[in-house]
Amino acid sequence: MTATLIAPTDVTSRPAHRDGNVLRWLAAYTSSMVGDSVYYIALSWAAVQAGSPSQAGVVMSVSALPRAILMLGGGVIADRLGPRRVVIASDVVRCAAVLAVAALLFLTSPGLWPLAALAFVFGTVDAVFMPAVGALPARVTSRDQLARVQGMRGLAIRFASVVGGPLGGLGVAVGGAAAAFGLAGLLIAVSVPLLVSVRMGELPADDTSGDAPRGTAWNDLVSGLRYIRRHRVLAPLMLAIALGDLGFVGPLNVGLTLLADERGWGASGMGAVLAGFGVGAGLASLLLTVRGRLPHAGQVAAYAILAGSVAIGALAFAPSLVAAVGTALLVGLLAGLSGAMCGALLQTQADAAYLGRVSAVAGLVSLGFAPLSMPLSAAAVGAWGTGPVFVVSAAVCGLGGVVALCVRDLRRAELPK
């Protein structure tokens, strides 16, 4: 598929939230994300119905291994073939796989193996889909609008998490897992014609020169890793993201569940705390969408990580459910702000020709390494309780902010005007 190319000056005519080209991309991304949310609801329901809870857990985790192993290669593919082409192909494959399982479930009761195979396909495709998604905004808007686009993308993610769950539940209630899978496939399919209609900007000539050998895919991978390692902003930024996510993922996933059980808040209380976090993160994305740019981006990201780490530690000592919800809202606001600023810096600091590989490394840090903190957090809570574990996690998260403040080039990094 050949991309419709436009000159870089053609994508600067209006702000991103008023640009029809960007809005088509956003609609495609949102539809795909909502489809993903419905898919996970359908997969978990079908797996529980077909096997034991432990078997369902295995099915749900099958996608993690190929995604982590193949993510770096996915970044190379995104940069070599172009992100739009890769995203479209990925959505086509995911749509076909989901609809095939929907038809199979409608006709028979195949057991767990088709579900595990679907999860494996999703994980494999995600390994190329996610880096390509990260590289795509730089091709549909100008550099000065990338921070606003990052905020818009955050809003789409929040919308998908809010809408996808009820839609998936409705699909299961109406027609079982088969109907939910069918709905997920249709939502993913909607993104394809929208992406086809998106115009793509050409890369600046100097983005494809220099240290970017094109002999083999391995050369491209090594070149991308070397590019990140030598970059004065991207290298410390990756470390800051890694530390921030390591300290954040455990407490806000496994740790929160154990905290709610310990305090007697129940599932509804845990849901209220998670809702507070979601609202805070959504407000951060909305702020960046409206403002488009925040000055002193490196410092804002650093101080948001530091303040967010304090809020994470405080969450374990909230005296009541209301206080916990308020603290979670603050955590979400600060984490959303730091995440959006870090994402915007990744988008604007990296040459467009390397964005697939840069996005792949960032995705591997967040989705490959950070989840390792979840079983460690659970074991640590069992041994020492929630308070000490949340405090240690907060300290690890805070180290990310310390790195951002101590590295001069990252601390002084700005978003384009």
C-alpha positions, 0 to 999 in steps of 0.5 A: 500500500502506497502512502499519500505523501504531503510536504511537511509544511502542509501539516502545519496549517492548523492546530492538531485538534482542528486538523481533519487529517489528525482527527481521522487518525485519532478516530482510527486509533480510538476505534482500534483501542475500543476494539482491543478493550472489548477483545480482552473482555471477550477473551477473559470471559471465553477462557473462564467459561472453557477452563479453570481460573488458572487456565484462563490466567495462562491464556490471558498471559500468552500474548506477553511473551511474543510481544516482549521478545519481538518488540525491538524487531517490530520497531525495525519493521515500522521504520523500514516499511512505514508506520501507517502500512504496518498499522493497517496490516496489523489491524487487518490481521487482528480483525481477521483473527478475532472474527475467525474465533468469533465464528468458531465459537458461534458454531462449536465449543472449541475449548482453550486452544483456539483462544490461546492461539488468538492471544499468541497472534495478538501478542505477535502482531502487537510487537509490530503494531505498538512501535508503528503506532508510536511512530505514526503521529510524526507523519500526520502532524508537525513537530509543534503539534506532537505534544497536543497529539500526545494529549489527544492520544491519552484521551483516546486511551481513557475513552477506550478504557471507559467505553470498552468494558461496558461494550464488551460486557454488553456483547457477552450479555447479548450473545456470549463470547462469540458476539463480543469477539465479533463486536471487537473485530468490527471495531478494529475493522473500522480503523482500516478505512480511516487510516487509508484516508490519512495523509502522510508527511514526508520525512525530512531528508536529513532524517534518513542519512547518517548513522542509519544503515539499511543493509539488513534488519539487524543493522537497523536494530543496532543502529537504532539502539546506538542512536538512543544510547548516544542521544543526550536526551533519549538515553536518560529519558528511557532510564527515567521511564523505566524507573518510573514504571517499575515503581508505578506498575506494581502498586497500581495493579497487584498492590492496590488489590491487596490494599483494598482487601486489607482495608476492607474496601471491597471490589467497589472500593477498589473500583472507586480508587481506579476511577479516581486514577482514571479521572486524574490521568484524563485531566492531564491528557485534556490539559495537554490537548488544550494547551498544546505545549507546556514550557520546561518540558523536562523539568515538568516531567521530572517534578511530576514523577517526583510528586507522583512518587510521593502520592504513590507512597501516601496511598497506602496510608490513606485514612479512608476510602474517600482519601484514597480516591482523592490520592489516586486522582492525584497519582493519575494526574501526576502520572498522566502529566509525566507520561504525556510529557515523556511521550511528547519528548520522545516524539519531538526529540527523536528523528522521525526515521528512528521513531519506530525503534525509539517507540519499540524500546520505550514499549519494551521498557513499559510492557516488558520490564515493568510488569516484572514488578507485579509478582515481586510486589505481591510477594513483598506485600505478603511478607512485609505488608502494603505500607513498606512495599508502597514506600519502596515502590515510591522510592524507585519511581522517584529515582526516575525524577531524580535522573531527569533532574540530574541530567542537564540535557533532559532537564533543559529539554523543551517541546517545539514552539 
